[in-house]
């Protein structure tokens, strides 16, 4: 009876989503041995299934005893998009096998950073990765988790670039956009083919923010909602107020810098000076803004955001914007 008790206990464990490593055991009674091997095959199948859909979702379904159903619910979550800088240009010069290796390196680093902060990888879109925090397992600190994942991913990519410096492998640089807001999360698609994902305007904004990095020369941009949720623990620079595609009003965007206590004092002073220049710009005090920006430019000649704001101030000195101008800049 002991082998049967063991099988019963392990079946119950599988039923609540506990899928330990497959065990190699043999039993003298053929029927018991057959049951044990069938159980291990089922466990293998479920472990493989976890590689295609969020692990937490699989375990939640197993524990609840429910079948996955079409449908979603409103939730306040954080979404991130990340992709490789100049991926198309780089991949055109590489054999397909090397492209796959490069993507595997990139996706592996992102997976590690996302999973350790309790995020969910939604999908891989070519070189891009879409992920979110706060579902299927509820996490009130989802914005911080997303930002920490982004910082960790960039740090790991920097370490990898050092490691492969003398090899033929191409260095990987990445851009990330993060937004926090209302969206719909759940099983989308058709009853026979579901995808656990998030949809909504907040998702679109995260994607737009990722693209803005190209314009400002930055590597992580977050929305105002995200920044407000993490401002007590993380440092960010208020970059600009912009119109993004799909939005009728301007939104403030922030460059994520690092964790509080881990950013150098000089960097903090320069960030503060840039934000002072931005405030002068928004107040139409072009000359004051130019003076601060020119000082900053001496120490940061390659900071694209400084050059962009300086260029706009000079332009408005010659031709002021309309009276109803609210400081928002329309890109493109």
C-alpha positions as CSV (number, residue, x, y, z in Angstrom):
1,X,0.0,0.0,0.0
2,X,3.0,2.3,0.5
3,X,3.6,2.8,-3.3
4,X,-0.1,3.6,-3.8
5,X,-0.1,6.1,-1.0
6,X,3.0,7.7,-2.5
7,X,1.3,7.9,-5.9
8,X,-1.8,9.4,-4.3
9,X,0.2,12.1,-2.5
10,X,2.2,13.0,-5.6
11,X,-1.0,13.2,-7.7
12,X,-2.5,15.6,-5.2
13,X,0.8,17.7,-5.4
14,X,0.5,17.8,-9.2
15,X,-3.2,18.9,-8.8
16,X,-2.1,22.1,-6.9
17,X,0.7,22.8,-9.4
18,X,3.8,21.3,-7.6
19,X,5.8,19.9,-10.5
20,X,9.1,18.7,-9.1
21,X,11.8,17.2,-11.2
22,X,10.9,13.9,-12.9
23,X,12.0,10.9,-10.8
24,X,13.4,7.6,-12.0
25,X,11.9,4.8,-9.9
26,X,10.9,1.2,-10.5
27,X,8.3,-0.8,-8.6
28,X,8.0,-4.7,-8.6
29,X,4.3,-4.6,-9.2
30,X,3.7,-4.0,-12.9
31,X,0.5,-2.1,-12.6
32,X,1.9,0.3,-9.9
33,X,5.1,0.8,-12.0
34,X,2.9,1.6,-15.0
35,X,0.9,4.1,-13.0
36,X,4.1,5.7,-11.7
37,X,5.6,6.1,-15.2
38,X,2.3,7.5,-16.5
39,X,2.3,10.1,-13.7
40,X,5.9,11.1,-14.5
41,X,5.0,11.5,-18.2
42,X,2.1,13.7,-17.2
43,X,4.5,15.8,-15.1
44,X,6.9,16.1,-18.0
45,X,4.1,17.3,-20.2
46,X,3.0,19.9,-17.7
47,X,6.5,21.1,-17.2
48,X,6.9,21.5,-20.9
49,X,3.5,23.4,-21.0
50,X,4.9,25.9,-18.5
51,X,7.6,26.9,-21.0
52,X,4.9,28.2,-23.4
53,X,2.5,30.0,-20.9
54,X,3.1,31.8,-17.6
55,X,4.1,29.3,-15.0
56,X,1.9,31.0,-12.4
57,X,-1.1,30.7,-14.7
58,X,-0.6,27.0,-15.2
59,X,-0.3,26.4,-11.4
60,X,-3.3,28.6,-10.7
61,X,-5.4,26.6,-13.2
62,X,-4.2,23.3,-11.7
63,X,-4.9,24.4,-8.2
64,X,-8.4,25.8,-9.0
65,X,-9.5,22.7,-11.0
66,X,-11.0,25.1,-13.6
67,X,-10.6,24.9,-17.3
68,X,-9.1,28.0,-19.0
69,X,-11.8,30.2,-20.4
70,X,-12.0,33.1,-22.8
71,X,-12.4,36.4,-21.0
72,X,-10.6,39.3,-19.3
73,X,-10.9,41.7,-16.4
74,X,-9.9,45.3,-15.7
75,X,-6.7,45.7,-13.7
76,X,-4.2,48.3,-12.8
77,X,-0.8,46.8,-13.9
78,X,2.6,47.8,-15.3
79,X,3.6,46.9,-18.8
80,X,7.1,46.9,-20.4
81,X,8.4,46.6,-24.0
82,X,12.1,45.9,-24.7
83,X,13.9,45.5,-28.0
84,X,17.5,45.4,-29.4
85,X,18.9,48.6,-30.8
86,X,19.5,48.3,-34.6
87,X,18.5,44.7,-34.6
88,X,17.5,44.7,-38.3
89,X,20.9,46.2,-39.4
90,X,22.8,43.8,-37.2
91,X,20.9,40.7,-38.2
92,X,21.2,41.4,-41.9
93,X,25.0,40.9,-41.6
94,X,24.7,37.6,-39.7
95,X,23.9,34.0,-40.6
96,X,20.5,32.9,-39.3
97,X,22.1,30.6,-36.8
98,X,24.0,33.5,-35.3
99,X,20.9,35.6,-35.1
100,X,19.2,32.9,-33.1
101,X,22.1,32.7,-30.7
102,X,22.1,36.5,-30.3
103,X,18.3,36.5,-29.6
104,X,18.8,33.6,-27.1
105,X,21.4,35.6,-25.2
106,X,19.1,38.7,-25.1
107,X,15.9,36.8,-24.2
108,X,17.8,34.9,-21.5
109,X,19.0,38.0,-19.8
110,X,15.5,39.6,-20.0
111,X,13.8,36.4,-18.7
112,X,16.1,36.3,-15.7
113,X,15.5,39.9,-14.9
114,X,11.7,39.7,-15.4
115,X,11.2,36.4,-13.5
116,X,13.2,37.4,-10.5
117,X,10.9,40.5,-10.1
118,X,7.8,38.4,-10.4
119,X,6.9,39.6,-13.9
120,X,5.1,37.7,-16.7
121,X,6.5,37.4,-20.2
122,X,3.6,38.0,-22.5
123,X,5.2,37.3,-25.8
124,X,8.3,37.5,-28.0
125,X,7.8,39.7,-31.1
126,X,10.9,39.1,-33.2
127,X,13.7,40.7,-31.1
128,X,11.2,42.5,-28.9
129,X,9.9,41.3,-25.5
130,X,6.5,42.3,-24.0
131,X,6.0,41.7,-20.3
132,X,3.8,42.8,-17.5
133,X,3.7,42.8,-13.7
134,X,0.8,42.3,-11.2
135,X,-0.9,39.3,-12.9
136,X,-1.7,36.5,-12.8
137,X,-0.4,36.7,-9.2
138,X,-1.5,39.9,-7.6
139,X,1.4,42.2,-6.7
140,X,0.7,45.8,-5.5
141,X,4.4,46.7,-6.1
142,X,4.2,45.9,-9.8
143,X,5.7,49.3,-11.0
144,X,8.8,48.9,-8.9
145,X,9.2,45.3,-10.1
146,X,9.1,46.4,-13.7
147,X,11.6,49.2,-13.2
148,X,13.9,47.0,-11.2
149,X,13.8,44.4,-14.0
150,X,14.7,47.0,-16.5
151,X,17.7,48.3,-14.5
152,X,18.9,44.7,-13.8
153,X,18.6,43.8,-17.5
154,X,20.6,46.8,-18.6
155,X,23.3,46.1,-16.0
156,X,23.5,42.4,-17.2
157,X,23.7,43.5,-20.8
158,X,26.6,45.9,-19.9
159,X,28.4,43.0,-18.1
160,X,27.9,40.8,-21.1
161,X,29.3,43.4,-23.5
162,X,32.5,43.5,-21.4
163,X,32.6,39.7,-21.4
164,X,32.4,39.3,-25.1
165,X,34.4,42.3,-26.1
166,X,37.2,40.2,-27.6
167,X,34.9,37.7,-29.3
168,X,33.1,37.9,-32.7
169,X,29.6,38.0,-31.0
170,X,27.9,41.3,-31.6
171,X,27.3,43.5,-28.5
172,X,23.7,43.9,-27.5
173,X,22.2,47.3,-26.6
174,X,18.5,47.5,-25.6
175,X,15.8,50.1,-25.2
176,X,12.9,49.7,-22.7
177,X,9.6,51.5,-22.2
178,X,7.5,51.1,-19.1
179,X,3.9,52.3,-18.3
180,X,1.5,51.8,-15.4
181,X,-2.2,52.1,-15.9
182,X,-5.6,50.5,-16.4
183,X,-5.9,47.7,-18.9
184,X,-7.6,44.4,-19.5
185,X,-5.8,41.2,-18.6
186,X,-7.0,37.7,-19.3
187,X,-7.4,34.9,-21.9
188,X,-7.8,36.4,-25.3
189,X,-8.3,34.8,-28.7
190,X,-10.8,32.0,-29.5
191,X,-12.0,29.2,-27.2
192,X,-9.7,26.6,-28.8
193,X,-6.6,28.8,-28.9
194,X,-6.1,31.2,-26.0
195,X,-3.4,33.7,-25.1
196,X,-3.0,35.1,-21.6
197,X,-2.2,38.7,-22.3
198,X,-3.0,42.4,-21.6
199,X,-4.6,44.9,-24.0
200,X,-5.6,48.5,-23.8
201,X,-4.3,52.1,-24.2
202,X,-1.8,51.6,-21.4
203,X,-0.1,48.8,-23.3
204,X,0.1,51.0,-26.4
205,X,1.7,53.8,-24.4
206,X,4.4,51.5,-23.1
207,X,5.3,50.6,-26.6
208,X,5.4,54.2,-27.6
209,X,7.7,55.0,-24.7
210,X,10.1,52.3,-25.8
211,X,10.3,53.9,-29.2
212,X,11.0,57.4,-27.7
213,X,14.4,56.2,-26.4
214,X,15.6,56.4,-30.0
215,X,14.8,60.1,-30.1
216,X,16.4,61.0,-26.7
217,X,19.4,58.7,-26.8
218,X,18.2,57.0,-23.6
219,X,17.8,53.3,-22.7
220,X,14.8,53.3,-20.3
221,X,11.8,55.6,-20.4
222,X,8.9,55.4,-18.0
223,X,5.6,57.2,-17.8
224,X,4.5,59.6,-15.1
225,X,2.2,57.0,-13.6
226,X,5.1,54.6,-13.2
227,X,7.5,57.3,-11.9
228,X,5.0,58.3,-9.2
229,X,4.7,54.8,-8.0
230,X,8.5,54.3,-7.6
231,X,9.8,57.9,-6.9
232,X,10.5,57.1,-3.2
233,X,13.0,54.3,-4.2
234,X,14.2,55.1,-7.7
235,X,15.9,58.0,-9.4
236,X,14.6,59.3,-12.7
237,X,15.1,62.4,-14.8
238,X,12.0,64.3,-16.1
239,X,12.9,64.4,-19.8
240,X,10.1,66.2,-21.6
241,X,6.5,66.7,-22.1
242,X,5.4,65.2,-25.4
243,X,2.5,64.2,-27.6
244,X,2.7,60.5,-28.4
245,X,0.7,58.7,-31.1
246,X,-2.8,57.9,-30.0
247,X,-2.8,60.6,-27.2
248,X,-4.6,64.0,-27.5
249,X,-2.8,65.5,-24.5
250,X,0.8,65.8,-23.8
251,X,2.4,63.5,-21.2
252,X,5.5,63.8,-19.1
253,X,8.1,61.2,-19.7
254,X,11.0,60.2,-17.5
255,X,14.4,58.6,-18.0
256,X,15.0,55.9,-15.4
257,X,18.5,56.2,-13.9
258,X,18.9,53.9,-10.9
259,X,18.1,53.0,-7.3
260,X,18.3,55.7,-4.6
261,X,21.6,55.5,-2.8
262,X,23.4,54.0,-5.8
263,X,23.5,57.1,-8.0
264,X,26.6,59.4,-7.8
265,X,26.1,62.9,-6.3
266,X,27.4,64.6,-9.4
267,X,24.8,62.7,-11.5
268,X,22.0,63.8,-9.1
269,X,23.1,67.4,-9.3
270,X,23.2,67.3,-13.1
271,X,19.7,65.6,-13.2
272,X,18.4,68.4,-11.0
273,X,19.9,71.1,-13.2
274,X,18.4,69.5,-16.4
275,X,14.9,69.5,-14.7
276,X,15.4,73.2,-13.8
277,X,16.1,73.9,-17.4
278,X,13.0,72.0,-18.4
279,X,10.9,74.0,-16.0
280,X,12.3,77.2,-17.4
281,X,11.5,76.0,-20.9
282,X,7.9,75.1,-19.9
283,X,7.6,78.6,-18.4
284,X,8.8,80.2,-21.7
285,X,12.0,81.5,-20.0
286,X,14.1,80.5,-23.0
287,X,17.2,82.5,-22.0
288,X,17.4,81.0,-18.5
289,X,16.9,77.5,-19.9
290,X,19.6,78.0,-22.5
291,X,22.1,79.2,-19.9
292,X,21.6,76.1,-17.8
293,X,21.6,73.7,-20.8
294,X,24.9,75.2,-22.1
295,X,26.5,74.6,-18.7
296,X,25.3,71.0,-18.7
297,X,26.4,70.4,-22.3
298,X,30.1,71.1,-21.3
299,X,30.1,68.0,-19.1
300,X,27.7,66.0,-21.2
301,X,28.5,66.8,-24.9
302,X,26.8,63.6,-26.1
303,X,23.6,63.9,-24.1
304,X,21.0,64.0,-26.9
305,X,18.2,65.2,-24.7
306,X,20.2,68.3,-23.7
307,X,20.9,69.1,-27.3
308,X,17.3,68.6,-28.3
309,X,15.9,70.9,-25.5
310,X,18.6,73.5,-26.3
311,X,17.7,73.5,-30.0
312,X,14.0,74.0,-29.2
313,X,14.8,76.9,-26.8
314,X,16.9,78.6,-29.5
315,X,14.0,78.1,-32.0
316,X,11.4,79.6,-29.7
317,X,13.7,82.6,-29.0
318,X,13.3,83.5,-32.7
319,X,9.6,82.5,-33.0
320,X,7.6,82.0,-29.9
321,X,4.9,79.2,-29.8
322,X,1.2,80.0,-29.8
323,X,-0.5,81.3,-26.6
324,X,-2.2,78.0,-25.9
325,X,1.1,76.1,-26.0
326,X,1.4,73.9,-22.9
327,X,5.0,72.8,-23.4
328,X,4.2,69.5,-25.2
329,X,6.3,68.7,-28.2
330,X,4.9,66.7,-31.1
331,X,7.5,64.2,-32.3
332,X,7.9,63.5,-36.0
